[in-house]
C-alpha cells in the first residue's frame, strides 16, 4: 500500500482534457508501436480517432492519464461501453451493464512501480459511478506479466481461445463491495 500512496503523491491521475489529447495520442501510439509491432504504426485506433465523441462528450466513458510533476503523461487507462463485437464472447456481457477497459498503458521505464495499479484503482470506481456492473478486458499472453497484473487487480479469466494473438478475455464485477 505504501508504494501506491507514493504513486498517488507523484502523479496526478485525471480525465484528460481536449488540450491534452495530442499528448495522450502520442503516448498511446508510442506504446502501441512497442507492444504491437505487427500493427500499422501510423494507424490511429478508432476510439482515438474519434476521441471527442467516444470519450470527451460521452457520459458513459472516460479516458484517464497519470501526469508526472512536469506534466508528462506516465500512463493511460480508459473505458467505454462494451459493444459485443468479439465473436468468441458474443452475448456473454448482455445481461448487465458492461464497460470495456482499454488503453491501459504505462511508460516502459515506470512499469512494475504501482502506476498501473493506481490507474485501475481510479478507473474502476469511476466506471461503477457511471452505472456499470462489470468491467471486461482482453489482453494477450505475449505481453509480459499482463495476465498476472490483471488477476492482481481482481479480474478473472473467462475465456482463452488459444488464437494467434494469444488472447485472454477477463472481467471483474464492479459491485460496491469489490471496490478498493
MODELLER restraints for C-alpha pairs under 7 A, 6 or more apart:
rsr = mdl.restraints
at = mdl.atoms
rsr.add(forms.Gaussian(group=physical.xy_distance, feature=features.Distance(at['CA:3:A'], at['CA:114:A']), mean=6.35, stdev=0.5))
rsr.add(forms.Gaussian(group=physical.xy_distance, feature=features.Distance(at['CA:4:A'], at['CA:114:A']), mean=5.72, stdev=0.5))
rsr.add(forms.Gaussian(group=physical.xy_distance, feature=features.Distance(at['CA:4:A'], at['CA:118:A']), mean=6.34, stdev=0.5))
rsr.add(forms.Gaussian(group=physical.xy_distance, feature=features.Distance(at['CA:7:A'], at['CA:114:A']), mean=6.47, stdev=0.5))
rsr.add(forms.Gaussian(group=physical.xy_distance, feature=features.Distance(at['CA:7:A'], at['CA:115:A']), mean=6.13, stdev=0.5))
rsr.add(forms.Gaussian(group=physical.xy_distance, feature=features.Distance(at['CA:10:A'], at['CA:68:A']), mean=6.29, stdev=0.5))
rsr.add(forms.Gaussian(group=physical.xy_distance, feature=features.Distance(at['CA:10:A'], at['CA:69:A']), mean=6.77, stdev=0.5))
rsr.add(forms.Gaussian(group=physical.xy_distance, feature=features.Distance(at['CA:11:A'], at['CA:66:A']), mean=5.67, stdev=0.5))
rsr.add(forms.Gaussian(group=physical.xy_distance, feature=features.Distance(at['CA:11:A'], at['CA:67:A']), mean=5.33, stdev=0.5))
rsr.add(forms.Gaussian(group=physical.xy_distance, feature=features.Distance(at['CA:11:A'], at['CA:68:A']), mean=4.75, stdev=0.5))
rsr.add(forms.Gaussian(group=physical.xy_distance, feature=features.Distance(at['CA:11:A'], at['CA:69:A']), mean=6.64, stdev=0.5))
rsr.add(forms.Gaussian(group=physical.xy_distance, feature=features.Distance(at['CA:12:A'], at['CA:66:A']), mean=5.44, stdev=0.5))
rsr.add(forms.Gaussian(group=physical.xy_distance, feature=features.Distance(at['CA:12:A'], at['CA:67:A']), mean=5.11, stdev=0.5))
rsr.add(forms.Gaussian(group=physical.xy_distance, feature=features.Distance(at['CA:12:A'], at['CA:68:A']), mean=6.53, stdev=0.5))
rsr.add(forms.Gaussian(group=physical.xy_distance, feature=features.Distance(at['CA:13:A'], at['CA:64:A']), mean=6.60, stdev=0.5))
rsr.add(forms.Gaussian(group=physical.xy_distance, feature=features.Distance(at['CA:13:A'], at['CA:65:A']), mean=5.59, stdev=0.5))
rsr.add(forms.Gaussian(group=physical.xy_distance, feature=features.Distance(at['CA:13:A'], at['CA:66:A']), mean=4.24, stdev=0.5))
rsr.add(forms.Gaussian(group=physical.xy_distance, feature=features.Distance(at['CA:13:A'], at['CA:67:A']), mean=6.32, stdev=0.5))
rsr.add(forms.Gaussian(group=physical.xy_distance, feature=features.Distance(at['CA:14:A'], at['CA:64:A']), mean=5.25, stdev=0.5))
rsr.add(forms.Gaussian(group=physical.xy_distance, feature=features.Distance(at['CA:14:A'], at['CA:65:A']), mean=5.76, stdev=0.5))
rsr.add(forms.Gaussian(group=physical.xy_distance, feature=features.Distance(at['CA:14:A'], at['CA:66:A']), mean=6.64, stdev=0.5))
rsr.add(forms.Gaussian(group=physical.xy_distance, feature=features.Distance(at['CA:15:A'], at['CA:62:A']), mean=6.68, stdev=0.5))
rsr.add(forms.Gaussian(group=physical.xy_distance, feature=features.Distance(at['CA:15:A'], at['CA:63:A']), mean=5.51, stdev=0.5))
rsr.add(forms.Gaussian(group=physical.xy_distance, feature=features.Distance(at['CA:15:A'], at['CA:64:A']), mean=4.23, stdev=0.5))
rsr.add(forms.Gaussian(group=physical.xy_distance, feature=features.Distance(at['CA:15:A'], at['CA:65:A']), mean=6.29, stdev=0.5))
rsr.add(forms.Gaussian(group=physical.xy_distance, feature=features.Distance(at['CA:16:A'], at['CA:63:A']), mean=6.37, stdev=0.5))
rsr.add(forms.Gaussian(group=physical.xy_distance, feature=features.Distance(at['CA:16:A'], at['CA:64:A']), mean=5.83, stdev=0.5))
rsr.add(forms.Gaussian(group=physical.xy_distance, feature=features.Distance(at['CA:16:A'], at['CA:65:A']), mean=6.28, stdev=0.5))
rsr.add(forms.Gaussian(group=physical.xy_distance, feature=features.Distance(at['CA:25:A'], at['CA:48:A']), mean=6.89, stdev=0.5))
rsr.add(forms.Gaussian(group=physical.xy_distance, feature=features.Distance(at['CA:31:A'], at['CA:105:A']), mean=6.77, stdev=0.5))
rsr.add(forms.Gaussian(group=physical.xy_distance, feature=features.Distance(at['CA:33:A'], at['CA:41:A']), mean=5.66, stdev=0.5))
rsr.add(forms.Gaussian(group=physical.xy_distance, feature=features.Distance(at['CA:47:A'], at['CA:54:A']), mean=6.15, stdev=0.5))
rsr.add(forms.Gaussian(group=physical.xy_distance, feature=features.Distance(at['CA:55:A'], at['CA:61:A']), mean=5.31, stdev=0.5))
rsr.add(forms.Gaussian(group=physical.xy_distance, feature=features.Distance(at['CA:55:A'], at['CA:62:A']), mean=5.40, stdev=0.5))
rsr.add(forms.Gaussian(group=physical.xy_distance, feature=features.Distance(at['CA:55:A'], at['CA:63:A']), mean=6.28, stdev=0.5))
rsr.add(forms.Gaussian(group=physical.xy_distance, feature=features.Distance(at['CA:60:A'], at['CA:80:A']), mean=6.42, stdev=0.5))
rsr.add(forms.Gaussian(group=physical.xy_distance, feature=features.Distance(at['CA:60:A'], at['CA:81:A']), mean=6.68, stdev=0.5))
rsr.add(forms.Gaussian(group=physical.xy_distance, feature=features.Distance(at['CA:60:A'], at['CA:130:A']), mean=6.02, stdev=0.5))
rsr.add(forms.Gaussian(group=physical.xy_distance, feature=features.Distance(at['CA:61:A'], at['CA:79:A']), mean=5.44, stdev=0.5))
rsr.add(forms.Gaussian(group=physical.xy_distance, feature=features.Distance(at['CA:61:A'], at['CA:80:A']), mean=4.36, stdev=0.5))
rsr.add(forms.Gaussian(group=physical.xy_distance, feature=features.Distance(at['CA:61:A'], at['CA:81:A']), mean=6.78, stdev=0.5))
rsr.add(forms.Gaussian(group=physical.xy_distance, feature=features.Distance(at['CA:62:A'], at['CA:78:A']), mean=5.47, stdev=0.5))
rsr.add(forms.Gaussian(group=physical.xy_distance, feature=features.Distance(at['CA:62:A'], at['CA:79:A']), mean=5.58, stdev=0.5))
rsr.add(forms.Gaussian(group=physical.xy_distance, feature=features.Distance(at['CA:62:A'], at['CA:80:A']), mean=6.75, stdev=0.5))
rsr.add(forms.Gaussian(group=physical.xy_distance, feature=features.Distance(at['CA:63:A'], at['CA:77:A']), mean=6.02, stdev=0.5))
rsr.add(forms.Gaussian(group=physical.xy_distance, feature=features.Distance(at['CA:63:A'], at['CA:78:A']), mean=4.14, stdev=0.5))
rsr.add(forms.Gaussian(group=physical.xy_distance, feature=features.Distance(at['CA:63:A'], at['CA:79:A']), mean=6.61, stdev=0.5))
rsr.add(forms.Gaussian(group=physical.xy_distance, feature=features.Distance(at['CA:64:A'], at['CA:76:A']), mean=5.59, stdev=0.5))
rsr.add(forms.Gaussian(group=physical.xy_distance, feature=features.Distance(at['CA:64:A'], at['CA:77:A']), mean=5.34, stdev=0.5))
rsr.add(forms.Gaussian(group=physical.xy_distance, feature=features.Distance(at['CA:64:A'], at['CA:78:A']), mean=5.85, stdev=0.5))
rsr.add(forms.Gaussian(group=physical.xy_distance, feature=features.Distance(at['CA:65:A'], at['CA:73:A']), mean=6.37, stdev=0.5))
rsr.add(forms.Gaussian(group=physical.xy_distance, feature=features.Distance(at['CA:65:A'], at['CA:75:A']), mean=5.55, stdev=0.5))
rsr.add(forms.Gaussian(group=physical.xy_distance, feature=features.Distance(at['CA:65:A'], at['CA:76:A']), mean=4.30, stdev=0.5))
rsr.add(forms.Gaussian(group=physical.xy_distance, feature=features.Distance(at['CA:65:A'], at['CA:77:A']), mean=6.51, stdev=0.5))
rsr.add(forms.Gaussian(group=physical.xy_distance, feature=features.Distance(at['CA:66:A'], at['CA:73:A']), mean=5.70, stdev=0.5))
rsr.add(forms.Gaussian(group=physical.xy_distance, feature=features.Distance(at['CA:66:A'], at['CA:74:A']), mean=5.42, stdev=0.5))
rsr.add(forms.Gaussian(group=physical.xy_distance, feature=features.Distance(at['CA:66:A'], at['CA:75:A']), mean=5.10, stdev=0.5))
rsr.add(forms.Gaussian(group=physical.xy_distance, feature=features.Distance(at['CA:66:A'], at['CA:76:A']), mean=6.33, stdev=0.5))
rsr.add(forms.Gaussian(group=physical.xy_distance, feature=features.Distance(at['CA:67:A'], at['CA:73:A']), mean=4.53, stdev=0.5))
rsr.add(forms.Gaussian(group=physical.xy_distance, feature=features.Distance(at['CA:67:A'], at['CA:74:A']), mean=5.75, stdev=0.5))
rsr.add(forms.Gaussian(group=physical.xy_distance, feature=features.Distance(at['CA:68:A'], at['CA:74:A']), mean=6.42, stdev=0.5))
rsr.add(forms.Gaussian(group=physical.xy_distance, feature=features.Distance(at['CA:74:A'], at['CA:106:A']), mean=6.07, stdev=0.5))
rsr.add(forms.Gaussian(group=physical.xy_distance, feature=features.Distance(at['CA:74:A'], at['CA:107:A']), mean=5.35, stdev=0.5))
rsr.add(forms.Gaussian(group=physical.xy_distance, feature=features.Distance(at['CA:75:A'], at['CA:105:A']), mean=5.43, stdev=0.5))
rsr.add(forms.Gaussian(group=physical.xy_distance, feature=features.Distance(at['CA:75:A'], at['CA:106:A']), mean=4.23, stdev=0.5))
rsr.add(forms.Gaussian(group=physical.xy_distance, feature=features.Distance(at['CA:75:A'], at['CA:107:A']), mean=5.97, stdev=0.5))
rsr.add(forms.Gaussian(group=physical.xy_distance, feature=features.Distance(at['CA:76:A'], at['CA:103:A']), mean=6.23, stdev=0.5))
rsr.add(forms.Gaussian(group=physical.xy_distance, feature=features.Distance(at['CA:76:A'], at['CA:104:A']), mean=5.33, stdev=0.5))
rsr.add(forms.Gaussian(group=physical.xy_distance, feature=features.Distance(at['CA:76:A'], at['CA:105:A']), mean=5.29, stdev=0.5))
rsr.add(forms.Gaussian(group=physical.xy_distance, feature=features.Distance(at['CA:76:A'], at['CA:106:A']), mean=6.60, stdev=0.5))
rsr.add(forms.Gaussian(group=physical.xy_distance, feature=features.Distance(at['CA:77:A'], at['CA:102:A']), mean=6.22, stdev=0.5))
rsr.add(forms.Gaussian(group=physical.xy_distance, feature=features.Distance(at['CA:77:A'], at['CA:103:A']), mean=4.99, stdev=0.5))
rsr.add(forms.Gaussian(group=physical.xy_distance, feature=features.Distance(at['CA:77:A'], at['CA:104:A']), mean=4.00, stdev=0.5))
rsr.add(forms.Gaussian(group=physical.xy_distance, feature=features.Distance(at['CA:77:A'], at['CA:105:A']), mean=6.52, stdev=0.5))
rsr.add(forms.Gaussian(group=physical.xy_distance, feature=features.Distance(at['CA:77:A'], at['CA:119:A']), mean=6.48, stdev=0.5))
rsr.add(forms.Gaussian(group=physical.xy_distance, feature=features.Distance(at['CA:78:A'], at['CA:101:A']), mean=5.76, stdev=0.5))
rsr.add(forms.Gaussian(group=physical.xy_distance, feature=features.Distance(at['CA:78:A'], at['CA:102:A']), mean=5.17, stdev=0.5))
rsr.add(forms.Gaussian(group=physical.xy_distance, feature=features.Distance(at['CA:78:A'], at['CA:103:A']), mean=5.72, stdev=0.5))
rsr.add(forms.Gaussian(group=physical.xy_distance, feature=features.Distance(at['CA:78:A'], at['CA:104:A']), mean=6.68, stdev=0.5))
rsr.add(forms.Gaussian(group=physical.xy_distance, feature=features.Distance(at['CA:79:A'], at['CA:99:A']), mean=6.05, stdev=0.5))
rsr.add(forms.Gaussian(group=physical.xy_distance, feature=features.Distance(at['CA:79:A'], at['CA:100:A']), mean=5.26, stdev=0.5))
rsr.add(forms.Gaussian(group=physical.xy_distance, feature=features.Distance(at['CA:79:A'], at['CA:101:A']), mean=4.40, stdev=0.5))
rsr.add(forms.Gaussian(group=physical.xy_distance, feature=features.Distance(at['CA:79:A'], at['CA:102:A']), mean=5.63, stdev=0.5))
rsr.add(forms.Gaussian(group=physical.xy_distance, feature=features.Distance(at['CA:80:A'], at['CA:99:A']), mean=5.39, stdev=0.5))
rsr.add(forms.Gaussian(group=physical.xy_distance, feature=features.Distance(at['CA:80:A'], at['CA:100:A']), mean=5.50, stdev=0.5))
rsr.add(forms.Gaussian(group=physical.xy_distance, feature=features.Distance(at['CA:80:A'], at['CA:101:A']), mean=6.94, stdev=0.5))
rsr.add(forms.Gaussian(group=physical.xy_distance, feature=features.Distance(at['CA:81:A'], at['CA:98:A']), mean=6.26, stdev=0.5))
rsr.add(forms.Gaussian(group=physical.xy_distance, feature=features.Distance(at['CA:81:A'], at['CA:99:A']), mean=4.41, stdev=0.5))
rsr.add(forms.Gaussian(group=physical.xy_distance, feature=features.Distance(at['CA:81:A'], at['CA:100:A']), mean=5.95, stdev=0.5))
rsr.add(forms.Gaussian(group=physical.xy_distance, feature=features.Distance(at['CA:82:A'], at['CA:98:A']), mean=5.75, stdev=0.5))
rsr.add(forms.Gaussian(group=physical.xy_distance, feature=features.Distance(at['CA:82:A'], at['CA:99:A']), mean=4.91, stdev=0.5))
rsr.add(forms.Gaussian(group=physical.xy_distance, feature=features.Distance(at['CA:82:A'], at['CA:100:A']), mean=4.95, stdev=0.5))
rsr.add(forms.Gaussian(group=physical.xy_distance, feature=features.Distance(at['CA:84:A'], at['CA:90:A']), mean=5.63, stdev=0.5))
rsr.add(forms.Gaussian(group=physical.xy_distance, feature=features.Distance(at['CA:84:A'], at['CA:91:A']), mean=6.64, stdev=0.5))
rsr.add(forms.Gaussian(group=physical.xy_distance, feature=features.Distance(at['CA:96:A'], at['CA:133:A']), mean=6.38, stdev=0.5))
rsr.add(forms.Gaussian(group=physical.xy_distance, feature=features.Distance(at['CA:97:A'], at['CA:132:A']), mean=4.87, stdev=0.5))
rsr.add(forms.Gaussian(group=physical.xy_distance, feature=features.Distance(at['CA:97:A'], at['CA:133:A']), mean=5.52, stdev=0.5))
rsr.add(forms.Gaussian(group=physical.xy_distance, feature=features.Distance(at['CA:97:A'], at['CA:134:A']), mean=6.47, stdev=0.5))
rsr.add(forms.Gaussian(group=physical.xy_distance, feature=features.Distance(at['CA:98:A'], at['CA:132:A']), mean=5.46, stdev=0.5))
rsr.add(forms.Gaussian(group=physical.xy_distance, feature=features.Distance(at['CA:98:A'], at['CA:133:A']), mean=6.07, stdev=0.5))
rsr.add(forms.Gaussian(group=physical.xy_distance, feature=features.Distance(at['CA:98:A'], at['CA:134:A']), mean=4.69, stdev=0.5))
rsr.add(forms.Gaussian(group=physical.xy_distance, feature=features.Distance(at['CA:98:A'], at['CA:135:A']), mean=5.65, stdev=0.5))
rsr.add(forms.Gaussian(group=physical.xy_distance, feature=features.Distance(at['CA:98:A'], at['CA:136:A']), mean=6.75, stdev=0.5))
rsr.add(forms.Gaussian(group=physical.xy_distance, feature=features.Distance(at['CA:99:A'], at['CA:132:A']), mean=6.26, stdev=0.5))
rsr.add(forms.Gaussian(group=physical.xy_distance, feature=features.Distance(at['CA:99:A'], at['CA:134:A']), mean=6.37, stdev=0.5))
rsr.add(forms.Gaussian(group=physical.xy_distance, feature=features.Distance(at['CA:99:A'], at['CA:135:A']), mean=4.94, stdev=0.5))
rsr.add(forms.Gaussian(group=physical.xy_distance, feature=features.Distance(at['CA:99:A'], at['CA:136:A']), mean=6.06, stdev=0.5))
rsr.add(forms.Gaussian(group=physical.xy_distance, feature=features.Distance(at['CA:100:A'], at['CA:135:A']), mean=5.70, stdev=0.5))
rsr.add(forms.Gaussian(group=physical.xy_distance, feature=features.Distance(at['CA:100:A'], at['CA:136:A']), mean=4.73, stdev=0.5))
rsr.add(forms.Gaussian(group=physical.xy_distance, feature=features.Distance(at['CA:100:A'], at['CA:137:A']), mean=5.49, stdev=0.5))
rsr.add(forms.Gaussian(group=physical.xy_distance, feature=features.Distance(at['CA:101:A'], at['CA:135:A']), mean=6.51, stdev=0.5))
rsr.add(forms.Gaussian(group=physical.xy_distance, feature=features.Distance(at['CA:101:A'], at['CA:136:A']), mean=6.12, stdev=0.5))
rsr.add(forms.Gaussian(group=physical.xy_distance, feature=features.Distance(at['CA:101:A'], at['CA:137:A']), mean=5.21, stdev=0.5))
rsr.add(forms.Gaussian(group=physical.xy_distance, feature=features.Distance(at['CA:102:A'], at['CA:137:A']), mean=6.97, stdev=0.5))
rsr.add(forms.Gaussian(group=physical.xy_distance, feature=features.Distance(at['CA:106:A'], at['CA:116:A']), mean=6.34, stdev=0.5))
rsr.add(forms.Gaussian(group=physical.xy_distance, feature=features.Distance(at['CA:121:A'], at['CA:180:A']), mean=6.61, stdev=0.5))
rsr.add(forms.Gaussian(group=physical.xy_distance, feature=features.Distance(at['CA:125:A'], at['CA:179:A']), mean=6.48, stdev=0.5))
rsr.add(forms.Gaussian(group=physical.xy_distance, feature=features.Distance(at['CA:128:A'], at['CA:174:A']), mean=5.86, stdev=0.5))
rsr.add(forms.Gaussian(group=physical.xy_distance, feature=features.Distance(at['CA:132:A'], at['CA:174:A']), mean=6.96, stdev=0.5))
rsr.add(forms.Gaussian(group=physical.xy_distance, feature=features.Distance(at['CA:133:A'], at['CA:173:A']), mean=5.85, stdev=0.5))
rsr.add(forms.Gaussian(group=physical.xy_distance, feature=features.Distance(at['CA:133:A'], at['CA:174:A']), mean=4.79, stdev=0.5))
rsr.add(forms.Gaussian(group=physical.xy_distance, feature=features.Distance(at['CA:133:A'], at['CA:175:A']), mean=6.20, stdev=0.5))
rsr.add(forms.Gaussian(group=physical.xy_distance, feature=features.Distance(at['CA:134:A'], at['CA:171:A']), mean=6.81, stdev=0.5))
rsr.add(forms.Gaussian(group=physical.xy_distance, feature=features.Distance(at['CA:134:A'], at['CA:172:A']), mean=5.74, stdev=0.5))
rsr.add(forms.Gaussian(group=physical.xy_distance, feature=features.Distance(at['CA:134:A'], at['CA:173:A']), mean=4.50, stdev=0.5))
rsr.add(forms.Gaussian(group=physical.xy_distance, feature=features.Distance(at['CA:134:A'], at['CA:174:A']), mean=5.27, stdev=0.5))
rsr.add(forms.Gaussian(group=physical.xy_distance, feature=features.Distance(at['CA:135:A'], at['CA:171:A']), mean=5.40, stdev=0.5))
rsr.add(forms.Gaussian(group=physical.xy_distance, feature=features.Distance(at['CA:135:A'], at['CA:172:A']), mean=5.42, stdev=0.5))
rsr.add(forms.Gaussian(group=physical.xy_distance, feature=features.Distance(at['CA:135:A'], at['CA:173:A']), mean=6.42, stdev=0.5))
rsr.add(forms.Gaussian(group=physical.xy_distance, feature=features.Distance(at['CA:135:A'], at['CA:174:A']), mean=6.79, stdev=0.5))
rsr.add(forms.Gaussian(group=physical.xy_distance, feature=features.Distance(at['CA:136:A'], at['CA:170:A']), mean=5.88, stdev=0.5))
rsr.add(forms.Gaussian(group=physical.xy_distance, feature=features.Distance(at['CA:136:A'], at['CA:171:A']), mean=4.26, stdev=0.5))
rsr.add(forms.Gaussian(group=physical.xy_distance, feature=features.Distance(at['CA:136:A'], at['CA:172:A']), mean=6.75, stdev=0.5))
rsr.add(forms.Gaussian(group=physical.xy_distance, feature=features.Distance(at['CA:137:A'], at['CA:169:A']), mean=6.10, stdev=0.5))
rsr.add(forms.Gaussian(group=physical.xy_distance, feature=features.Distance(at['CA:137:A'], at['CA:170:A']), mean=5.42, stdev=0.5))
rsr.add(forms.Gaussian(group=physical.xy_distance, feature=features.Distance(at['CA:137:A'], at['CA:171:A']), mean=6.07, stdev=0.5))
rsr.add(forms.Gaussian(group=physical.xy_distance, feature=features.Distance(at['CA:138:A'], at['CA:167:A']), mean=6.56, stdev=0.5))
rsr.add(forms.Gaussian(group=physical.xy_distance, feature=features.Distance(at['CA:138:A'], at['CA:168:A']), mean=5.45, stdev=0.5))
rsr.add(forms.Gaussian(group=physical.xy_distance, feature=features.Distance(at['CA:138:A'], at['CA:169:A']), mean=4.42, stdev=0.5))
rsr.add(forms.Gaussian(group=physical.xy_distance, feature=features.Distance(at['CA:138:A'], at['CA:170:A']), mean=5.89, stdev=0.5))
rsr.add(forms.Gaussian(group=physical.xy_distance, feature=features.Distance(at['CA:139:A'], at['CA:146:A']), mean=6.83, stdev=0.5))
rsr.add(forms.Gaussian(group=physical.xy_distance, feature=features.Distance(at['CA:139:A'], at['CA:167:A']), mean=5.72, stdev=0.5))
rsr.add(forms.Gaussian(group=physical.xy_distance, feature=features.Distance(at['CA:139:A'], at['CA:168:A']), mean=5.29, stdev=0.5))
rsr.add(forms.Gaussian(group=physical.xy_distance, feature=features.Distance(at['CA:139:A'], at['CA:169:A']), mean=6.66, stdev=0.5))
rsr.add(forms.Gaussian(group=physical.xy_distance, feature=features.Distance(at['CA:140:A'], at['CA:165:A']), mean=6.53, stdev=0.5))
rsr.add(forms.Gaussian(group=physical.xy_distance, feature=features.Distance(at['CA:140:A'], at['CA:166:A']), mean=5.10, stdev=0.5))
rsr.add(forms.Gaussian(group=physical.xy_distance, feature=features.Distance(at['CA:140:A'], at['CA:167:A']), mean=4.47, stdev=0.5))
rsr.add(forms.Gaussian(group=physical.xy_distance, feature=features.Distance(at['CA:140:A'], at['CA:168:A']), mean=5.63, stdev=0.5))
rsr.add(forms.Gaussian(group=physical.xy_distance, feature=features.Distance(at['CA:141:A'], at['CA:147:A']), mean=6.84, stdev=0.5))
rsr.add(forms.Gaussian(group=physical.xy_distance, feature=features.Distance(at['CA:141:A'], at['CA:166:A']), mean=5.27, stdev=0.5))
rsr.add(forms.Gaussian(group=physical.xy_distance, feature=features.Distance(at['CA:141:A'], at['CA:167:A']), mean=6.56, stdev=0.5))
rsr.add(forms.Gaussian(group=physical.xy_distance, feature=features.Distance(at['CA:142:A'], at['CA:166:A']), mean=6.67, stdev=0.5))
rsr.add(forms.Gaussian(group=physical.xy_distance, feature=features.Distance(at['CA:154:A'], at['CA:172:A']), mean=6.25, stdev=0.5))
rsr.add(forms.Gaussian(group=physical.xy_distance, feature=features.Distance(at['CA:155:A'], at['CA:170:A']), mean=5.93, stdev=0.5))
rsr.add(forms.Gaussian(group=physical.xy_distance, feature=features.Distance(at['CA:155:A'], at['CA:171:A']), mean=5.02, stdev=0.5))
rsr.add(forms.Gaussian(group=physical.xy_distance, feature=features.Distance(at['CA:155:A'], at['CA:172:A']), mean=4.66, stdev=0.5))
rsr.add(forms.Gaussian(group=physical.xy_distance, feature=features.Distance(at['CA:156:A'], at['CA:170:A']), mean=5.27, stdev=0.5))
rsr.add(forms.Gaussian(group=physical.xy_distance, feature=features.Distance(at['CA:156:A'], at['CA:171:A']), mean=5.52, stdev=0.5))
rsr.add(forms.Gaussian(group=physical.xy_distance, feature=features.Distance(at['CA:156:A'], at['CA:172:A']), mean=6.25, stdev=0.5))
rsr.add(forms.Gaussian(group=physical.xy_distance, feature=features.Distance(at['CA:157:A'], at['CA:168:A']), mean=6.94, stdev=0.5))
rsr.add(forms.Gaussian(group=physical.xy_distance, feature=features.Distance(at['CA:157:A'], at['CA:169:A']), mean=6.02, stdev=0.5))
rsr.add(forms.Gaussian(group=physical.xy_distance, feature=features.Distance(at['CA:157:A'], at['CA:170:A']), mean=4.43, stdev=0.5))
rsr.add(forms.Gaussian(group=physical.xy_distance, feature=features.Distance(at['CA:157:A'], at['CA:171:A']), mean=6.85, stdev=0.5))
rsr.add(forms.Gaussian(group=physical.xy_distance, feature=features.Distance(at['CA:158:A'], at['CA:169:A']), mean=5.56, stdev=0.5))
rsr.add(forms.Gaussian(group=physical.xy_distance, feature=features.Distance(at['CA:158:A'], at['CA:170:A']), mean=5.19, stdev=0.5))
rsr.add(forms.Gaussian(group=physical.xy_distance, feature=features.Distance(at['CA:159:A'], at['CA:168:A']), mean=6.13, stdev=0.5))
rsr.add(forms.Gaussian(group=physical.xy_distance, feature=features.Distance(at['CA:159:A'], at['CA:169:A']), mean=5.13, stdev=0.5))
rsr.add(forms.Gaussian(group=physical.xy_distance, feature=features.Distance(at['CA:160:A'], at['CA:167:A']), mean=6.15, stdev=0.5))
rsr.add(forms.Gaussian(group=physical.xy_distance, feature=features.Distance(at['CA:160:A'], at['CA:168:A']), mean=4.71, stdev=0.5))
rsr.add(forms.Gaussian(group=physical.xy_distance, feature=features.Distance(at['CA:160:A'], at['CA:169:A']), mean=6.21, stdev=0.5))
rsr.add(forms.Gaussian(group=physical.xy_distance, feature=features.Distance(at['CA:161:A'], at['CA:167:A']), mean=6.73, stdev=0.5))
